[in-house]
């Protein structure tokens, strides 16, 4: 079989000492690894919730893996194919229609190279050995259950878009844990995979490079509120979980209720492929997660040896990079398969990466390496099994003390005693305090470091071994901060987080500055944080319905800030003629009438929401950005009153004179844009904001985080690091306004509130209601394909059956699965 080097890099190159390689699949043959017998009962209740009951962890995993396969097999199969580095084998190097040398033209090849470069399969083998017996048994059972469903159904008969596909095969325990490593790096290395795979030293022709641009994704989202006894009405404690993740691809949830009598009883959701429950509740504890903005990886700037770009200087000594040839099978347009070889490069700081347009170029003088501790965190999934057995927030804290936290999240929890708890449970790199002090001093004067920081990157000096992460004896993962140092808060009124740093989890008890990489304090909060905290402050107490209303009131925080100002602009303009950016006079009389009558909400019937959104569509480039802070590159500052740590929820506020002038033009631009698009300024939001389920168009309420300042966040988001699935995505029309996602068809939604859960601890035990916005099944013929998407559009919460009586009353079907011991 012929071989070729990637991007015309010849085998004779000095970069490779060996160009040979085995073209066969590196992975072990997929097989059922279970040595023990399994027996599990799966009861489906209304909306497809899978209640799985078994007598041991292996059997529980067997039922969970089978149930997941029934609903979302194709997506997990695609992800296993990814971590096996087999995408290029089945689908070719990339999009054949893309420009040569572009990322799209090589995306499958780069994906395969990167996962081999990071050795996720080798690390998964070690992680399997490190798992405790319960988690190990559950992984094996999950794999066996998935494979059982696949064998019983047959690839050709699968109820999904992967039916009959050759890449759908049985999976192994190692495959599944390799995918857990992939999930663990979601906030770190997974964003840099193309940059790691494409890295090449200088001196090669431009045709030898792939155009890779890496930017950490902005706007990570979720809302979590835990209400303690002092603020709960009709309950001892309550939780609102409103996680924001894609509505398509691999980062979707599957709803389960897992029971081992006398051992485990937990309900909630797991990400596709995950054992146990990641967000949920048991009879006395409920918890959720929000994405933490803490720095969960580090970039090291390397000074290269003047003699060669393949060596780097540390403490004045020249050290060689590790150069490893990676071989990947790539299907050609004619159907043949070739083995492509490429070297990947690594250092004592981590793998070398290259993304020139993001300031991470590999030059004759400089290269960049990535340290991500979660690359060694293949056992994090075990933490969730232990969380599920915690009886209160104090026991939950002890789980984190022993196991560390979860890879990239804050955690909010409440127990039946009415204790509310917050912690930043992400794994954060630990470096010496003098290193951080030196970085902060350099940051104050270095435009390069400031640009990197604005891009989500903390870049340290790689010429000094002292800057490397420290191994603390109490840390669960090498190179990370022990959980005892993590910011955390326990309250009897409430804790809340909407993806800002830990500081203002409760405005009555701001947390003191913690370890630097956990984020900032005494700084401006996002619109969504301010919206949530403002609503909480308006209520002395809340019952479950009131807690749900904090989300589904659908208030716009930017309307709270500026709708009155915009109405005044309209009132002050007698002839209702404003000039747009093209110096054209625009009649805004109808628009002003709409704004005068809009209530500032983002409901399906809200007339004015579209107009206001389009009016504020330039907010990210004029005056404020993601976190509402002034943009130094622009001379427009919208706020009249600056941020004050004495009133951190309400400030900044007001509209500056420059802001009023800008907003006047923006209103005229919005009317022009909507008129040109054929959208009446009087159109309600539900006529133009929607998602697709098969051929059905379903209206969606809620709004954008930045433009609308929506607590109930929905949007369109295209991000390969978050949605790497090759399964077909929702078709999107031509984009008219990238700032708001407005297309010729309106606002297509594929991201936002995912599994929305509310739990109250009452005298009768936990009372839970929920909505899974994209529904439980991917099978378009299933009654559970679009039913909850419809519920979400109607704000119709549905009960989560937890007691035996509630499950019996809602049962739709029951099956018992058995597998004899090998």
Secondary structure, DSSP 8 states (H G I E B T S, - for coil): --EEEGGG--TTSTT-S------S--S--------S-EEEEEEEEGGG-EEEEESSHHHHHHHHHHHHHHHHHHHHHHHHHHHTT-HHHHH-SS-TTS-TTBHHHHHHHHHHHHHHHTTHHHHHHHHHHHS-HHHHHHHHHHHHHHHHHHHHH-GGG-SSTTTT-TT-----HHHHHHHHHHHHTTTTGGGGHHHHHH---TTS-GGG--B----------EEEEEE-TTTBSSSSEEEEEEEEEESSSSS-EEEEEEEETTTEEEEEEEETT--S-SEEE-SSEEEEEEE--S---EEEEEEB-TT-TTEEEETTEEEE-EEEEEEEEEE-TTS-EEEEEEEEEEETTEEEE-BGGGTB---SSEEEEEE-GGGG-TTTHHHHHHHHH--SHHHHHHHHHHH---TTEEEEEEETT--EEEEE-S--B---HHHHHHHHHHHTT-HHHHHHHHTT--EEETT-GGGS----TT-SSTTB--GGGS-EEEESSEEEESSS-GGGSSGGG-----SGGG--SSS---HHHHHHHHHHHT-S-B-HHHHHHHHHT-BBHHHHHHHHHHHHHHHH-TT-EEE-TTS-EEE-HHHHHHHHH--SB--TT-BTHHHHHHHTTTTTTTTB-TTS-B-TT-S----SB---GGGTTT-SBS--HHHHHHHHHHHHHHHHHHHHHT--TT-BGGGTEEEEETTEEEE---B-SSSS-BSSBEE----TTT----S-------EEETTTTEETTEEE--EEEEEEEEEEEETTEEEEEEEETT-S---TTSTTSSHHHHHHHTT--EE---SHHHHHHHEEEEEEEEE---
